[in-house]
């Protein structure tokens, strides 16, 4: 026991941490590796390895190449199953990158059928009749409709996937899922016989995800959100490949300062910023236009943060409402606006670590990717869960610090306030 079993290819940083937490909680010793491994790279020893890419919004060819490189490294490490992990809100455009990456992985692995299951009930993501819901509303009526990079204007996963692949897309309905794993397997076999490659699976509860997990035992390729990972460790246990293991409920953190960097413009994160400001956290808003004009820069942001009293974490944030984001994008261009903030936060994070910050919360997938890159982090050890989908992690290869990488939409309103209680 203890050898490599499951390889995960995640299309962004926070999504990687999210699925790594799910596997860690389910008893798999899990590490997260940052970036596409170079050919011949030796991955760390673990039962599950999650490779965090920045392939959600990269050009399609780049996303495919990085995903295939990750796949090769995971297979070389001994992975018996590959999970392509994307966001629980299926963040993508009509061109991809979910479809093209799934196609490339399916071809490499010889996968005749792969599920599509972004459901994550703990965070309100459910699938019914093939439609993805965020809380009580369909995806296209949620705040995701205004996402600055991947606005989601449809909720039908079959249609969304069909726009990104030439392969046929099928569906396993909720009645079949309720009938159990054998019924789901029978439906898989029927669809595969009809030439279907991708199957959208309904799921409303964690129990549904456990049923689906049992049904995909032996599938070489899975695609979905972190929820689908919930049922996978049990398959390896049944096969005698994985032992029981308990997970810690706190994490030892190096002494030093604490701070928050937030680039997410999601409704959830904006609420968390409001709560932190109301709680007296010293806060500074980062303005993309001021960065471009040279009125703000990384050195100034870091100097401000390090000058704040140490009794509360500081907060640096560029988060704004959709109208303000759209106005800034109009002036700077969408890519330039995003890149400007990400580069500033990457440089600021490096200066903060050099200045004694050893406990860092980062909100937003793109922001997290930039900060991790700026800090030169290569490997993360997964720690305790703050809120569903968000753990503390310890840097294994990089500066001495603990870091939490939060997807923009995740976390309760008091997330920025309570996270520190899990550190000792």
N, C-alpha and C positions, 0 to 999 in steps of 0.2 A: 504494500500500500504506500501511498504518498507520491506516486509518480504522476506525471502530467496527464490530465484527462480531457479537460475542456479548454478550447481556445476561443477567445472572444475578440472580434474586430469591431471597435466602437467608432462611430463617425464624429464624435467630438469629446472634449475633455471631461465635462461634467457627466455626460452619458456613460463614459467609461467608469467613472467613480461610482456612479449609481448602480451599474450592473455588478461591479466588483463587490460592492456592499451586499447586494442581494445574495451573491454566491458565498461570501464570507459568513453571513448570517445563517445560511443553510448548511454550514459546516465544511466548506471547501477552503483550504489554505490558498488565498488568492493574492496575487500581486498585480500591480498596474504598471505597464511599461509605456513610456511616452514616445510617440513617433514611430514611423515605419522602421522596423529593424533593417540594418544593412545586410546584404547577402553574407551568409556564414556567421552572423551574430549569434552568440550563445545566450539564450534567455535565462532569467533566474529560475531556480527550482521552486515549483509550486504545483498544486493540483489543478488550479485554474489560473490562466494568464490572460489578462485583458490588455490589448494593445489600443492605446488611445490615439486616434488620428484626428486630423483637422479636415476631414473629407466631406463634411455635410454641405459646405458651400464652396469648396474648391472647384476648379474646372473639372469636368467629367473625366477626362483622360488621366489627370493627376490623381483623382479620387480612386479610380480603378487600379492604377499602378501601385499606389500606396497600400490599398486593400489586399492586392495579390501578394505584395511583398510581406505583409503581415501574415497572410495565410501560409505562405511558404515557411516562415520562421516558426509558426505555431505547429505546423505539421512536423517539421524537423525536430521540435521539442517533444513530440509524441502525442499531440492532441488527437483524440479519437472522434471528436465532434467539434464543429465550428459554428459559432453563433455570430451573425452579423447584426450588431445592435445599433438601432437608430432611435430617434426621440419618440416618446409616447404620444406625441401629436403629429407623427409622420412628417416632420419638417422636410420639405423638398420643393422643387419647382417642377414644372411640366416636363423638363428635360432630365431630371434626376435630382440627387445622385443615387437614390435608393435602387431604382430599377437597373441602371447600368452596372452598379457594383454587385448587386445580387446575381445578375446574368453572368458576370465574369467569375464569381465564386462558384456558382452552380456548374459552370463549364469545367473549371479547374478540378472540382471535387467529384464530378460525375453525378451530381445530384439530380435525380429525375423529378423530385417534388420537394418543395420547401414551404413552410408555413409563413404567413405574414400576420404577426400578432403584437401590435404595439400596446395592448391593454396593460394598464397599471392601476387597478382599483384603489389602492391606498392613496393615490393622488387624483382620483376621480376620472381616470381614463378607462372607458369601457367600450366594447364593440357589440353592437346588436344589429342583426340582419346586414352585416357588412359595413354598417355606418359607425364611425368613430365619434364618441361623445366625450366632451370635457365637462365634467360635472353633469348638470341637467340639460345642457344644450349641445347640439351637434357642433362638430369642430368648426365649421364655417361661420357659426354664430358666436364663437368664443373670441377672446382677445387675440387668438392666433390669426384671425383674419387681417390684422394690422401688423403682423410681424415684419420688421424692416427688411429682412433678408429672404424669408420664406413665407410670404403671406398665404394662408390656407383658405381657399375659397370654395372647397368642396369637402364633403364629409364621407363620401362613399369610397371605401378603400379599394374596392375592385376597379372603379373608374380611375382613381389616382394612380394605382399601380399599372393599369393597362396603358396609361399615357406614357409610361416610362420604359416599357418592355414590349417586345413583339411576342413573348411567350403567353399562352393562355392563362387566365386568372380565374380560379374557382372560389367556392365558399363552403365552409362548414357551419351550418346554422346552430342556433342556441339549443334547439330541441335535441340535436345530435350530441352536443357537448354534455347536456344533462343526462343523456343515456349512458355516458361513461366512456372510458378510454377505448374499449373494444369497438364501440359504435363509431367513434372518431376514426380509428384505424381502418375500419371497413369503408368509411366514406373517403378516406385518403386513397385507398386502393382503387375504388371506383373512379375517382377523379384522375388518378394517374393513368388508368386504363383508357381514359378519354383524351389523354395527351395534355392534361393540365399540369403546369409546372409550379405555379404559385397558388397557395390556398389561404384566403383570408379566414381566420377562425374567430367566431364570436366568443366573448368572455366578459362576464359581468362581475365575478368575484374571484378571490384568491383560490377558492376550491375549483373553479373552472380552470384556472391556470395550472393547478396540480394535475387535473385530468388531462389537459393538453400536454403537459410535461411527460406524463406516462405514455401518451400516445405517440410522441416523437422519439421514443427510445430507439436508437439505431439509425435515426436520420443523420446523414453526414453534414447537412447544412440546415440551419434554422435562421429565420430573420424575425426581428421584433424588438420590443422595448425590454426593459430590465425585468418586467413582470414574468415573462416566459421562462426566465432563468430559475425561478422559484422551484419548479418541479424537476429540474435536471439532476441535481445531486443524488436524489433518491434512486434514479436509474443506475448510477454507478455503485451505490450502496448495495442494491439488489444483486448486482453482478459481482459483489465481493471486492470491489476495487477501491472503496472509500470507507473509512471508519468514522464513527461519531466524534464530534469535536464541539467544544463550547467556545463562545466568543466573548471577549472582554466587554465590560460596560463602561470603561473609562480608558483614557490614554495618557501616558506620561509625556509631558511636554517640556521642552527646554525652557529655562528661565528667560524672560525677556518681555518685550512690549507686544501688545496685541493691536491688530488693526483690521479694517474692512476695505476692500476695493470692489466697487460695483459698477459694471458697465451694462447690466441688463436693464431693458426698458419695460419688462413685463409688469403686469398689474400686481402680481404677488411681491416682486422685489420692491416696487415703489411703495407698497404698504409696509414692508419691512424697514425701509429707509425712514419712512414717517415715524414708525414706532421707535427707532433708534434715536432720531433727532428729538422726539418728545421725551425720551429717557435721559437726555442730556449728553449724548455722545457728541464730541466735537466733530463737525461735518463741514466739508468743503466741496462745492460743486465744480466739476471739471467741464469746461465748455469747449467743444471741438473748434468753434470759431476763434476762441482765444488762443487755443493751441496753435492753430494755423497762423495766426497773427503774431505769435511769439509772446503774447501777454501772459501765457501760462506755459510751463515746461516741467519736465520730470524732476529736475533739480529743485525747483520751487515747490512742487507738490510734496516731495519727500521732506524738504526742510520744514514745511508747514506741519506735516504729520508728526515729525519727530520733536517738534517744539510744543506739542500739546501735553496737557497733564496726563500722567500715566494711570490715573485711577479708573479711567474708562477707555475702551478701544476708540481709536479715531476712525473716521469714515470718509473715504474719498469716493465720490460717485459722479458718473456722467448720465445716469438714468434720467429719463424724461418721458413726458406723455407723448402719444403717437403724433399729435399735431406738431409739437416742437421738433420731434425727430424728423418728420417729413420736411419741415421748413429748413432744417440744417442740411438734410440730404439734397434739397433743391439747390442750395447755395454751393455746397462742396462736391456733390455727387455722392451716390450711396457708398461706393467702395472706398472713396477717399475719406469720407466722414468716419466710417468704421475703422479703417486702417490707422487714421490719425490718433484716435482714442486708444486703440489696442497697443500701438507702439509706445504711447505715453505711459500707459499703465505697466507695460513690460519693463520699461526703463525705471519707472518709479519703484516697482517691486524689488528690483535688484538693489537700488539705493536704500530702500527700507531694510532689507535683510542685512546689508552692510552696516546699517545704523542701529542694529540690535533688535529688530522686529523678528520674533520667533514663533508667533501665533497669528496666522493670517486666514481670514475668510474672504473668498472671492465669489462674486455673484455674476452669472452669465457664462454661457458656453464659450463664446468667442473670447471674452475677457479672460476666462480661466486658461484657455489655450495660450493666449499671449503672455500671461503672467508666468505660467509654467515654463514657457520657452525663455522668457527673460531671466528667470532664476536658474536656468540650466538644469532643471529637474529631469531625471531619466526614469526613476523607479519610485513607486509609492507603496507603502504597506498600509493596508486597510484597517481602520480602527472602528470605534463605536458609532452608531447611527445617531445623528442629531434629529432629523426628521426623515420620513420615508424618502429614500433615494439619495440622501446626503450624509456621508460619514465624515468624521475627522480622518485624516491620513497623516502618516509620518513619512518624511522624505528619507529614502534609503540612499539614493545616489544624487547628491546635490547639497545645498546649504542645510545647516542644522535647524530645522523648523517643522512645525506641524501646520497643515493647511487643509482647509475644507473648500471644495470646489462645488458650488451650488448652481444647478440649472435655474435659469431665470424664473420659471413658473413654479418651482418647488418651495416648500417650507411654509410654516405658519407665520402669522404676522409678527410674532415675538422671536423669530428665528435668530436674528442678530443679537438678541438679548440673552437667550438661554444657552446658546451653543457652548459658551465658555465653561459652563458647569460640568461638562464631561471631561475637562482637562484637569490633570493633577500635577 
